[in-house]
Amino acid sequence: MTRLFITTARYGLRRPTLHDGALFAVDVDIPGRPADEYVPAQS
């Protein structure tokens, strides 16, 4: 719970660069809470 994940956008950019569309992970000192489960909407 002490690893922060950061995502970046890639779609919709005219000129994506090296870090666009990337996933970064950073260790932090303060723990976060568990991620919520993703549940797709029913149509």
N, CA, C and O atoms as CSV, one atom per row, in Angstrom:
chain,resi,resn,atom,element,x,y,z
A,1,MET,N,N,0.812,-1.204,0.000
A,1,MET,CA,C,0.000,0.000,0.000
A,1,MET,C,C,0.855,1.268,0.000
A,1,MET,O,O,0.331,2.365,0.192
A,2,THR,N,N,2.139,1.130,-0.209
A,2,THR,CA,C,3.005,2.318,-0.221
A,2,THR,C,C,3.600,2.569,-1.603
A,2,THR,O,O,4.614,3.254,-1.733
A,3,ARG,N,N,2.970,2.014,-2.630
A,3,ARG,CA,C,3.407,2.274,-4.002
A,3,ARG,C,C,2.297,3.031,-4.726
A,3,ARG,O,O,1.162,2.562,-4.807
A,4,LEU,N,N,2.632,4.188,-5.241
A,4,LEU,CA,C,1.692,5.041,-5.972
A,4,LEU,C,C,1.874,4.789,-7.461
A,4,LEU,O,O,2.991,4.861,-7.974
A,5,PHE,N,N,0.778,4.492,-8.158
A,5,PHE,CA,C,0.816,4.277,-9.604
A,5,PHE,C,C,0.227,5.489,-10.306
A,5,PHE,O,O,-0.821,5.998,-9.910
A,6,ILE,N,N,0.897,5.943,-11.339
A,6,ILE,CA,C,0.496,7.128,-12.093
A,6,ILE,C,C,0.435,6.749,-13.563
A,6,ILE,O,O,1.391,6.198,-14.106
A,7,THR,N,N,-0.682,7.043,-14.203
A,7,THR,CA,C,-0.818,6.770,-15.634
A,7,THR,C,C,-0.857,8.086,-16.401
A,7,THR,O,O,-1.268,9.118,-15.871
A,8,THR,N,N,-0.421,8.029,-17.661
A,8,THR,CA,C,-0.449,9.217,-18.510
A,8,THR,C,C,-1.267,8.917,-19.761
A,8,THR,O,O,-1.390,7.762,-20.171
A,9,ALA,N,N,-1.818,9.954,-20.356
A,9,ALA,CA,C,-2.653,9.799,-21.548
A,9,ALA,C,C,-1.794,9.691,-22.806
A,9,ALA,O,O,-0.696,10.244,-22.870
A,10,ARG,N,N,-2.301,8.985,-23.788
A,10,ARG,CA,C,-1.645,8.905,-25.089
A,10,ARG,C,C,-2.640,9.205,-26.210
A,10,ARG,O,O,-2.299,9.877,-27.184
A,11,TYR,N,N,-3.864,8.709,-26.072
A,11,TYR,CA,C,-4.869,8.894,-27.110
A,11,TYR,C,C,-5.335,10.340,-27.143
A,11,TYR,O,O,-5.474,10.979,-26.100
A,12,GLY,N,N,-5.572,10.847,-28.329
A,12,GLY,CA,C,-6.051,12.207,-28.484
A,12,GLY,C,C,-4.934,13.237,-28.544
A,12,GLY,O,O,-5.211,14.427,-28.699
A,13,LEU,N,N,-3.693,12.818,-28.428
A,13,LEU,CA,C,-2.569,13.751,-28.522
A,13,LEU,C,C,-2.074,13.799,-29.970
A,13,LEU,O,O,-1.967,12.763,-30.627
A,14,ARG,N,N,-1.783,14.971,-30.448
A,14,ARG,CA,C,-1.307,15.089,-31.829
A,14,ARG,C,C,0.069,14.466,-32.013
A,14,ARG,O,O,0.323,13.780,-33.003
A,15,ARG,N,N,0.952,14.707,-31.056
A,15,ARG,CA,C,2.313,14.178,-31.149
A,15,ARG,C,C,2.709,13.538,-29.813
A,15,ARG,O,O,3.350,14.183,-28.984
A,16,PRO,N,N,2.332,12.284,-29.606
A,16,PRO,CA,C,2.709,11.621,-28.350
A,16,PRO,C,C,4.237,11.559,-28.210
A,16,PRO,O,O,4.955,11.384,-29.194
A,17,THR,N,N,4.707,11.704,-26.995
A,17,THR,CA,C,6.141,11.632,-26.720
A,17,THR,C,C,6.451,10.347,-25.958
A,17,THR,O,O,5.572,9.510,-25.753
A,18,LEU,N,N,7.674,10.203,-25.552
A,18,LEU,CA,C,8.145,8.980,-24.911
A,18,LEU,C,C,7.332,8.582,-23.686
A,18,LEU,O,O,7.055,7.397,-23.503
A,19,HIS,N,N,6.941,9.530,-22.846
A,19,HIS,CA,C,6.249,9.201,-21.594
A,19,HIS,C,C,4.730,9.257,-21.693
A,19,HIS,O,O,4.045,9.011,-20.700
A,20,ASP,N,N,4.196,9.572,-22.851
A,20,ASP,CA,C,2.737,9.561,-23.025
A,20,ASP,C,C,2.272,8.117,-23.156
A,20,ASP,O,O,2.841,7.337,-23.920
A,21,GLY,N,N,1.237,7.771,-22.407
A,21,GLY,CA,C,0.739,6.401,-22.404
A,21,GLY,C,C,1.537,5.488,-21.492
A,21,GLY,O,O,1.499,4.267,-21.642
A,22,ALA,N,N,2.255,6.070,-20.553
A,22,ALA,CA,C,3.131,5.286,-19.674
A,22,ALA,C,C,2.475,5.017,-18.320
A,22,ALA,O,O,1.489,5.652,-17.944
A,23,LEU,N,N,3.042,4.076,-17.618
A,23,LEU,CA,C,2.651,3.767,-16.242
A,23,LEU,C,C,3.893,3.941,-15.381
A,23,LEU,O,O,4.922,3.312,-15.631
A,24,PHE,N,N,3.797,4.789,-14.373
A,24,PHE,CA,C,4.900,5.036,-13.450
A,24,PHE,C,C,4.521,4.485,-12.083
A,24,PHE,O,O,3.349,4.498,-11.708
A,25,ALA,N,N,5.510,4.002,-11.339
A,25,ALA,CA,C,5.306,3.524,-9.974
A,25,ALA,C,C,6.326,4.215,-9.085
A,25,ALA,O,O,7.521,4.217,-9.382
A,26,VAL,N,N,5.848,4.806,-7.987
A,26,VAL,CA,C,6.696,5.534,-7.060
A,26,VAL,C,C,6.415,5.032,-5.651
A,26,VAL,O,O,5.258,4.955,-5.237
A,27,ASP,N,N,7.464,4.691,-4.914
A,27,ASP,CA,C,7.299,4.304,-3.515
A,27,ASP,C,C,7.123,5.562,-2.669
A,27,ASP,O,O,7.877,6.523,-2.819
A,28,VAL,N,N,6.124,5.556,-1.776
A,28,VAL,CA,C,5.819,6.707,-0.926
A,28,VAL,C,C,5.851,6.291,0.539
A,28,VAL,O,O,5.759,5.104,0.853
A,29,ASP,N,N,5.979,7.259,1.428
A,29,ASP,CA,C,6.062,6.981,2.863
A,29,ASP,C,C,4.704,6.802,3.530
A,29,ASP,O,O,4.600,6.133,4.559
A,30,ILE,N,N,3.663,7.397,2.950
A,30,ILE,CA,C,2.334,7.355,3.563
A,30,ILE,C,C,1.469,6.352,2.799
A,30,ILE,O,O,1.254,6.521,1.599
A,31,PRO,N,N,0.969,5.306,3.472
A,31,PRO,CA,C,0.177,4.304,2.763
A,31,PRO,C,C,-1.182,4.860,2.325
A,31,PRO,O,O,-1.773,5.714,2.986
A,32,GLY,N,N,-1.639,4.357,1.216
A,32,GLY,CA,C,-2.954,4.734,0.710
A,32,GLY,C,C,-3.976,3.676,1.066
A,32,GLY,O,O,-3.715,2.795,1.885
A,33,ARG,N,N,-5.124,3.768,0.456
A,33,ARG,CA,C,-6.165,2.772,0.697
A,33,ARG,C,C,-6.240,1.843,-0.503
A,33,ARG,O,O,-5.778,2.208,-1.583
A,34,PRO,N,N,-6.802,0.667,-0.350
A,34,PRO,CA,C,-6.912,-0.260,-1.478
A,34,PRO,C,C,-7.743,0.333,-2.609
A,34,PRO,O,O,-8.656,1.127,-2.382
A,35,ALA,N,N,-7.412,-0.064,-3.815
A,35,ALA,CA,C,-8.166,0.398,-4.987
A,35,ALA,C,C,-9.570,-0.200,-4.968
A,35,ALA,O,O,-9.767,-1.320,-4.497
A,36,ASP,N,N,-10.538,0.547,-5.480
A,36,ASP,CA,C,-11.892,0.030,-5.629
A,36,ASP,C,C,-11.936,-0.910,-6.825
A,36,ASP,O,O,-11.200,-0.724,-7.794
A,37,GLU,N,N,-12.784,-1.905,-6.758
A,37,GLU,CA,C,-12.947,-2.829,-7.865
A,37,GLU,C,C,-13.656,-2.125,-9.010
A,37,GLU,O,O,-14.634,-1.407,-8.797
A,38,TYR,N,N,-13.164,-2.330,-10.220
A,38,TYR,CA,C,-13.807,-1.751,-11.407
A,38,TYR,C,C,-14.968,-2.643,-11.836
A,38,TYR,O,O,-14.800,-3.839,-12.069
A,39,VAL,N,N,-16.133,-2.043,-11.932
A,39,VAL,CA,C,-17.329,-2.761,-12.381
A,39,VAL,C,C,-17.915,-1.976,-13.545
A,39,VAL,O,O,-18.418,-0.870,-13.350
A,40,PRO,N,N,-17.857,-2.538,-14.769
A,40,PRO,CA,C,-18.398,-1.813,-15.931
A,40,PRO,C,C,-19.903,-1.606,-15.795
A,40,PRO,O,O,-20.612,-2.426,-15.211
A,41,ALA,N,N,-20.366,-0.503,-16.342
A,41,ALA,CA,C,-21.795,-0.176,-16.295
A,41,ALA,C,C,-22.569,-1.139,-17.198
A,41,ALA,O,O,-22.092,-1.526,-18.264
A,42,GLN,N,N,-23.729,-1.505,-16.769
A,42,GLN,CA,C,-24.614,-2.367,-17.567
A,42,GLN,C,C,-25.465,-1.488,-18.475
A,42,GLN,O,O,-26.051,-0.502,-18.025
A,43,SER,N,N,-25.532,-1.852,-19.767
A,43,SER,CA,C,-26.377,-1.039,-20.658
A,43,SER,C,C,-27.642,-1.732,-21.017
A,43,SER,O,O,-28.458,-1.183,-21.757
